[in-house]
């Protein structure tokens, strides 16, 4: 595949935890988490203005500023501008915020300003990848089509992102979403390089295999997997895609747990390693808000998993027949 930006490590660090998603962290813990990621060999970091109303970007910038800029890949997002407001707007599932409110803007001018503002918050020389954030039905509700037409139309975000890439301000662009439809439409209407797709290609579901991944392969686009644990669900949490898990989801997890136990497999390790086995997947980026959490993810990524475990999942119909299975030894 063609790739305009530098290579991405297979395990990255997602920035929701550094934006106080679900619980409060500290600036010191945020820096320690990024430092631990660096020591673990992680060189891909993803953040967004949305995460803590700028908090995640500030923390990443502070932690990465002393690191050689040509040795890591950094992505952030556009689509929400931050306007001053005191106190800050706390938007669930984040529990804290800097003194700003979020304002949707999917125009070309808006994405340019968003990238410029992010560079100020990060205090870094450039951004490698910018994703159009939450241009998706579950995020925008009945306003989705309205905003998608703005983004995809003349003077919209897609046009603006291509221009920013041509100018060298960013090296690649795509969408950061939780659903497939916007990615498919963007591929057919414009020239995205990469998508950050959360929660759709996991041990719980593999819907991108049907259309999105083949189209990405044909177009030379990559996919980064966000939410490999489905909001922590596959790692033992009670939420699935940010909402309380449904009974059928709990039942499927229990079947996965039983097979994992039979093979002596840590289900969280399997969840993390499964997605990156597909050739269009560039990385998986579980969030972490502490060095201990980060080190656990790095350990999970390297755990040995018996091929018989994967084969039983396929036989039991728990993963799609066409889903590539991880090799005997996962690579970071």
Rosetta blueprint (number, residue, H / E / L):
1 X L
2 X L
3 X L
4 X L
5 X L
6 X L
7 X L
8 X L
9 X L
10 X L
11 X E
12 X L
13 X E
14 X E
15 X L
16 X L
17 X H
18 X H
19 X H
20 X L
21 X E
22 X L
23 X L
24 X L
25 X L
26 X L
27 X H
28 X H
29 X H
30 X H
31 X H
32 X H
33 X H
34 X H
35 X H
36 X H
37 X H
38 X H
39 X H
40 X L
41 X L
42 X L
43 X L
44 X E
45 X E
46 X E
47 X L
48 X L
49 X L
50 X L
51 X L
52 X L
53 X L
54 X L
55 X H
56 X H
57 X H
58 X H
59 X H
60 X H
61 X H
62 X H
63 X H
64 X H
65 X L
66 X L
67 X L
68 X L
69 X H
70 X H
71 X H
72 X L
73 X E
74 X E
75 X E
76 X E
77 X E
78 X E
79 X L
80 X E
81 X E
82 X E
83 X E
84 X E
85 X L
86 X L
87 X L
88 X L
89 X L
90 X L
91 X L
92 X L
93 X L
94 X E
95 X L
96 X L
97 X L
98 X L
99 X L
100 X E
101 X E
102 X E
103 X E
104 X E
105 X L
106 X L
107 X E
108 X H
109 X H
110 X H
111 X H
112 X H
113 X H
114 X H
115 X H
116 X H
117 X H
118 X H
119 X H
120 X H
121 X H
122 X H
123 X L
124 X L
125 X L
126 X L
127 X L
128 X L
129 X E
130 X E
131 X E
132 X E
133 X E
134 X L
135 X L
136 X L
137 X H
138 X H
139 X H
140 X H
141 X H
142 X H
143 X H
144 X H
145 X H
146 X H
147 X H
148 X H
149 X H
150 X H
151 X H
152 X H
153 X L
154 X L
155 X L
156 X E
157 X H
158 X H
159 X H
160 X H
161 X H
162 X H
163 X H
164 X H
165 X H
166 X H
167 X L
168 X L
169 X L
170 X L
171 X L
172 X E
173 X E
174 X E
175 X E
176 X E
177 X E
178 X L
179 X L
180 X L
181 X H
182 X H
183 X H
184 X H
185 X H
186 X H
187 X H
188 X H
189 X H
190 X L
191 X L
192 X L
193 X L
194 X E
195 X E
196 X E
197 X E
198 X E
199 X L
200 X L
201 X E
202 X L
203 X L
204 X L
205 X L
206 X E
207 X H
208 X H
209 X H
210 X L
211 X L
212 X H
213 X H
214 X H
215 X H
216 X H
217 X H
218 X H
219 X H
220 X L
221 X L
222 X E
223 X E
224 X E
225 X E
226 X E
227 X L
228 X L
229 X L
230 X L
231 X L
232 X L
233 X H
234 X H
235 X H
236 X L
237 X L
238 X L
239 X E
240 X E
241 X L
242 X L
243 X E
244 X E
245 X L
246 X L
247 X H
248 X H
249 X H
250 X H
251 X H
252 X H
253 X H
254 X H
255 X H
256 X H
257 X H
258 X H
259 X H
260 X H
261 X H
262 X H
263 X L
264 X L
265 X L
266 X L
267 X H
268 X H
269 X H
270 X H
271 X H
272 X H
273 X H
274 X H
275 X H
276 X L
277 X L
278 X L
279 X L
280 X L
281 X E
282 X E
283 X E
284 X E
285 X E
286 X L
287 X E
288 X L
289 X L
290 X L
291 X H
292 X H
293 X H
294 X H
295 X H
296 X H
297 X H
298 X H
299 X H
300 X H
301 X H
302 X H
303 X L
304 X L
305 X L
306 X L
307 X H
308 X H
309 X H
310 X H
311 X H
312 X H
313 X H
314 X H
315 X H
316 X L
317 X L
318 X L
319 X L
320 X L
321 X L
322 X L
323 X L
324 X L
325 X L
326 X L
327 X L
328 X L
329 X L
330 X L
331 X L
332 X L
